[in-house]
Amino acid sequence: MGDWVDGINLSDINDELKLHEMLDSAEDYEDRKKVRARLKDVIAQNRAQREEMIRRREEEREEMIRARLRDADEQKRRTLAMYDAMAKSAPAGGNKTLDVGILRDGSGTSTPEPVGGQKLDLVEQAIRERQREADNRKKRILTAYDTAARSGPAGAPRFIDFEAVKASDAKRMSPKEKFQQLDSAAAPKGANAPSSAATVRPSGPGIARSPTAIKEMLLNWCKSKTKEYEAVSIDNFSTSWNDGMAFCALIHHFFPDAFDFNSLNPKNRQIGRAHV
């Protein structure tokens, strides 16, 4: 038996909105007290129902995830079992048989499919070839960035030319080897060879220059930075640098407090090189 208000059994009402309307219209204190108590019970019941529904949904979701994991583990187990059975189906180098029934239902009752040893060798060879290509591509990309970093003085724009190093073996060259490469590129190859060297074009926007022009620009830059040093005369990239004075003058130009340039003697090459 429940409480009655205005001829209505409150225990039959489970609608919160209806109870709020009754609470607003009730004028008697006892009636309002009964309605308020029933409203509190209904709110608690509805909350419990919602929490139970959320709990069931979470359990269903977790069970679905666990079922997917079980299916994935079973699929993995069957795949490994299928390849394990294939490996044991014939001695090394022989023709293997692949039983897809193991993968489908785990029974292994289907007709095994022959897999030739030559086919497996081709697959392994293709995988190794892909790995070599990936390693070479990595080396060439690193070489492209290294070449761009060494292509000019600090603060100058850099141009990354991936095409120029596509066929390269990513070998690092010494500065001497690089100058020799520039000289060989600028040298004529025959009687009909053009006098100008091959043009080096940057991959991005910029001015195209030949290796000889680049070498001449670098030589002029070294001359301009060392022109105030009387004991230094730079005419090339070989004999002008033998005594170490050109290197010392170039360093002293940017770091005048590093050492006393006037104390150096061009005839004592060991001291000059030691400063460098």
Helices and strands as residue ranges (DSSP letters): E 4-5, E 8-9, G 10-12, H 16-25, H 29-88, E 96-98, H 101-104, E 113-115, H 117-149, G 163-165, H 175-186, H 211-226, G 239-241, H 245-254, G 261-263, H 269-275
